[in-house]
Amino acid sequence: MKKRLRNIVLFGMHASGRAVGHCGNGRIYVDGGCPGETVDVEIDRVQRGYRYGRVTAVVNASPHRVTPFCRHYGLCGGCSWQHLSYEAQGHWKREILRQALHKYAIDTPDIPSVLPSPLTQGYRNKATYAFTDADYLSHMPVVGFHVGDRRDAVFAVAECSLLPPMMQETAVAIADTARRLAIPFYNYTARSGLLKSLQLRTTTTGQLLAMPEYTTDDPRLINCMHAFQEACPAVSTWFYTTGNAAPVHFAGEPRLMERSGALTFRYSPLSFYQPNPLQAENLCAQVQAFADPKGDEQVCDLYTGIGTLACHVADRAMAVIGVEGNVDAIADAIGNAATNRIANTRFVVGDILHTFTDNFITAHGCPDILILDPPRAGTLIEIKKTILRAAPRRVVYVSCNPVSLAFDLKQLCEDYRVAAIRPIDMFPHTPHVESVVLLERKA
């Protein structure tokens, strides 16, 4: 039987999104809590001396506690902050960022409030549904999402308020069609079945991409795709994958199209585009403002992706060079520069660690401005050393993880100071916060 604790006082939020409370001489990290509350907690696990649990009863509620809007709250791990008011979410995202920077002794100017998202529901442009032959609750074949962080358990999804409604409707239609065709859904225990997952992506321009994942190149696959296409007329682009093979274009436009400000971007199904496209436009504007090229400067954009940030700053720069390890994304970036009639960009494909080196700087010159938007884990020590040796006058760092951001800034601030920082809410109802940081070289 799991241990229950009574009258735990919660006083803060951890970067994981859990509320933090005192428990004896230590701390406990609690799902479903709000700072300022007194709650009863059931302990789920004890790991490395830390206790983790979930709220079972609220003794004294926070004024910022609200009723979750989704019926799957508590089962799905997708948006675990639904019980917090949106105002409180912004406050604690800023506090998580502040705490991470303080931990690594990063000296910063005052951190402004988090820029709120234009939409707080229906904002996501991408989702991956899972198929299973045994639902977590009903043990029936269903399409849904994973239970919390469990990759082996799936529950049937009746709604998802973070997605446009047509995405949920498409997932249900594909599942119904697959059942009619007797296509076996995936079994996570036996690792058997044909239909495993479904990736959906949509754009503000009205496109919808569907990409089912099959476990093998089965003879039934093509007939299955034709049936899906007939059942889902709203889908404009169809791909499919088999195992770890590259996506196969089946029908419709091979690329999605998105607009950001005055620019148009096309991208392939494996290329990255910010999941909140309306807020992504504000993020690009913030990067452009921090970079602030004057027309005679060279810009280097690391982790350039499809060239979104590179194209946004190009009109005010002398030249922009983007570096990216994804071959498809580089092809998209080159096409996007051409589509937007931007002639002063170049894009180089290659792993950042092995491409952005001293030899790269020798060949292309020292950048005056450097932009980097690394993955969630941050960037590597050797890459930061190369940045310090290249000595750009300004660095604009875009981060989706306050902890890795603070760790990276610790090294970069050997030669730079944080001149400005702007937190941006890219993912309402989750603990995630995007940050744009301006670094200026010390005298």
N, C-alpha and C positions, 0 to 999 in steps of 0.2 A: 504493500500500500504506500502511495506517495505521501511524503510528509507535508503537512499544512502548517503555515505560520499565520498568526493573527496580528492585526494592528501594526503592519509595517508602514512606516512613514517614508514616502517617496520625496526626494529632494532635487532630482536632476534627470537629465537625459544623456545616455551613452551614445557614441557614434554609431553603434549597431541599431539604434532606434528603440532600445529598451529603456524603460524608466529605471532609475537607480534608487535603492533604499538602503538603510542601515539594517544589518542583521547581526546581532551580537557585536563582536569586535571587527566584523568584516562588512562586506556589501552584498547585496543581492540585486540581480538584473532581471527585470520583470516585463513581460509582454502585456500590453493592454492597460498600462498605467499612465497616469498624468502626474507630473511633479506637483507637490503641494497636497497630495491626497494621502489618506490613511486607508490601507487596503488589506484584505486577507489574500494570501498567496499559496498556491500549490507548487512545490519544488519539482521541476521536471528532471533536473540533473545537477550534479556537482562535478565540476571539471577544473583541475589544477587549482583547487582551493576556492574557486568562485561558484556561487550558487546562482542557478537560473530557474525562473519559474513564470507563472502566469497568474493574473488577477482572477480570483474566484468570487470576491465580493468587495464592493466599495463601501467602506465605513463612513468616510467623509469625502465627498466628491469635490473635485476642482471645479471652479466656475467655468473653466475652459473645456470641460468634458461635454461632448455632444453625442447624439445617437448615430452610430455608423449607418451609412446609407445603403450598404450592400448586404444582401442576405448571406453571402459567403464569408463575411468578416470573421476572422478567427480560425477559419479552415484554410483559406488561401493566404499566402504570404505576400501577395502582390502590393497591397497598400495598407500597411499595418498601423498607420496613424489616422485612420478614419474617426477614431474616438476623440481626437483633438480638434478644437476649432481651427479654422484656417489661419486666424491671427496668431494663435499659439504655435502652430507649425512653423510659421516664419520666424517667430522669436527663438524657438529651440534650434532651428537650423543655423541661425546666426550664432547661437551660443555654442553649438557643436564645433563650428568653424573657429570661433574665438578660443575655445579650450584647446583645440589641436595646435593652433599657432602658439598659444601660451606654453604648452608642454615642451615645445622645441625652442622656446625663448626667441620667437620671431618678433622683432620689433615692427609694428605696423601702425599706420594712422588709424583713426576711429573707423570701425567697420560699419558701413551704413546698413539700413534694414534690407532684408531680402526682397529683391524685385519679384512681385507676385506674378503668377502665370496668368495669361489672358483667359485661359479656360482652366477650371479645376476638375471638370469631368469631361469625358469624351476627347481628351487631348492627345492620347497616344496613337501613333501611326503604325505601330508594329506589335504583333502578338504571335506567340507560338503555342498552339493547342497540342495536346497530347491525346492519342487514342489508346485505350486499354480495353482488354476483354473482361476486366474485373474491376468495376468501380470500387473506390475506397469504402463506400457505405452500402451500396446495393448489390455489388458483385455482378453487375450487368455490363455489357459492352457499351462504352460511352466515349464522348469526346469532352475534354475538360482541361483543367490545369493541375499542376502538381500540388500536393498538400504541403504547405509550408516550404521547407527546404528538402523534403524527401523526394528523391528522384525516382523512387520505385512505386509511389502511390499517387493515383490520379482520382479526382472527384469530378462529377458531372457539373458543368457550368450552365447555370440558367440565365445569368446576366453578368456583364462586366461594365461598370459605369465609367471606367477609364477609357474604354474603346468606343468609337462610333458604332451605332447599332448595327449597321450592315455587316460588320466583321463577325459579330456573334451569329447573325442570321446565316452568313455564308458557312461558318463552321458547322452549324446544325444541319444545313442542307447537304453538305458533303458527307457528314456522318450518316444521315438518313439514306442517302444514295448508296453508300458503301454497304450498309446493312441489307438493303434491297438486293444488291449484287452478291451478297454472301462473301464479302471481302473480310478476311479475319483481321481483327484488331490486335495490336501488339500485346504480348504477355511479358511482363517485366521479370517474372521469376524464371520462366523457361526460355526467355529471349526468342520467342517464336511469334508468328503472325506476320502479316504483310504490311498493313497500314500503321505507321508509327507516329507521325506528327504532321502538323499543318502549320506552315508559316503564312501569315497574312500581313500585307503592308498596304497602307493607303496614303493618299496625298491630298493636300488641300485643293488640288486641281481636279479632283474627282476620280482618280484612278484607283483601282483595287487589284493587287497582285495576290495570287494564291499559289503556294508551292507545297504540295503534299510530299512527305518523305516515306518511301517504301524501303523495306528491309532488303529486298532482292529485286533483280530485273525480271519480274514474273511475266509470263505470257498474257496475263489478264490486265496488265498495267495500262496499255493503250486504250482498251475498251473502257476501263475505269475512268481514265482522263476525259474521254469523250462524254461519258455519262455525267461527270462532275460539271463539265462545261455547259451541258444542256440544262442542268439543274440550277446553275448559278449565272444567269445572264448579266448580273451586275459586275462580275469579275472581268476586268479588261486585259489582264496579263496572266498567263499560265506557265509555270515551270514545274518540274518535279525532280526529285533526287532519289537515288538508290544507294543506300549505305553511305559510304564516305566519298562517293563519286561527285564530280562537279555538277551543278544544276543543269538540267536539260530544258531548253526553251521549247514549249509545246504550242502556244498560240498567243496572239496579241502582240502588243508592243514589247520589245525586249528590255526596255528601260522605263523606270518611273520618272515622272517629271514633277519637280517642286519649284516654287518661287520663294525667293527671299529678297525683300526690298525690290529693287529694279532688276535683279538678276534671276536667271533661270538655271536650274540644275537638273541634270538627268543622271540617274544612277542605276546600276545593275543590282540584282537581288542580294548579292553577298556584300555589297558596299554599305558603309555606315552613313546614315543620316540621322540627325538628332531626333529622338522619339517624340518630342514636343515641337512640331514645326513652327507654330506661331511664336513660341518663346525663343526658338532658335534664331529667329530674325532679330530679336532684341539682343541676344548673346553676340551675334555677329556685329551688330552696331556698337556694342560695348568694346569688343576687340578692336574694331576700326578706330574708335575714339582713343583707346589707350595706346595703340600703335602709332597713330598720328603721323604718318609719313608726310614729308614736305615736298616731295617731287624729285628729290635728288638722292634718295636713299635706296639701298638694296635691302630687301626683306628675305629672310629664310623662314619657311613654314615647315616645321617638323611634324610628322604624323598628319600630313596634309589631307589624307582621305580623298574625297572627290573634288578637292580644291575649293571648298566653300569659303574658308577664311582667306585663302590666297587671292581668290577672285574679288573678295570684298575690299581688300586693301590695295589692289593692283592699280586702281585709277589714280591714286595719289602717291605711288611709289615709282622710282626709276625702273626697278626690275624686281620680280618675285621668283624665287625658286622653291618648289615644294618637294618634299621627300616623303615617301610612303612605301611600305612593304607589300601592300596588297596590289597585285598586278591589275585586277579588274578596276579597282578604285583609281589607279593612275590613268588607265584608259578613259575612265569617266572624267577625270580632272582635265585631261587634254581636250576632250570633247566639250567640256563646259567652258573652258577658256575660249574655244573657237565659237561656240554658240553665242557667247556674250561679247564677241569681238574684242577680246582682250589679247593684245599682242605682246605684252611684256612679261609673260609668265613662262617658266620652264618647269617640267616635272620629271623627277628622277625616281625610278623604282628601285627599292633595296631596303633591307633591314636597317633601321636607323643606327644601331650599334656599329654595324660594319660599313655603313655608307657615310654617315656624318662623322668624318674623321679629320685629322690634320691634313691629309692628302686632299680631301674634299674642299677644305678651306683654301688650300693652296691653289687648287684648280679653279674655284669659283669666286674667290675673294672673301674677305671677312664681311659678314652681314652688318649693316647698321642697326637693323631691327630684327629680332628673332621671335617667332611665335611658336609655341609648342602646346599641343593638345594631346597628351599621352593617354594611354589606357588607364583604367582604374588603379592599377598598382603603381602608377607613377613612372618615372623614367630612371634609367640605370646610372650608376655612379660614373662610368666612363663617358657617357653622353654628357653628363653635367660637367665633367672635366674639360671636354671639348668645347662646350659653351663658354666656360671661363677663359679658355685659351683664345677662343675666337673674339671674345670681348666686345660683343655688340653694345651699342649705347643704351638700348632698351630691350627688355625681354617681356613679352606678354605670355603669361602662363594660364592656360585654361584647364581647370581641374574639375573632376566629378567626385573627388574623394578628399575631404579635408585632412585626413591623417597622412596620406601619401604626399599631398601638397606640402604640408608642414615639414615633412621629412626631406623633401627635395629642396625646399627653400632654405633649410639649414645649411646646405652646401653652397647653394647659389648666392646666399647672402654673405659669403666670404668677400665677394667683390661687388655685390649689389645691395640696394636698400629697397624695401617695399614702399613705393610711392603712392599706390592706390590699390584698393581691393573692392570688388563688387560681387556679393553673393546673389545668385539668381535661382529662382525656384523652377527647375525643369521638370520635377516629378511631384506634383501635389499629392498629399496623403501618404507619402513615403518619407523616410528620414534622409533621403539623398538631397544634396545641395550642390549646385554647380558654382564655381568661383572663377572670376577673371581677375588676375593679379598683374599689376604693372610694376616691373622692376627697373630701376634706373641705376646705371653704373656709378659707383662711388667716385668722388674726386680723386 
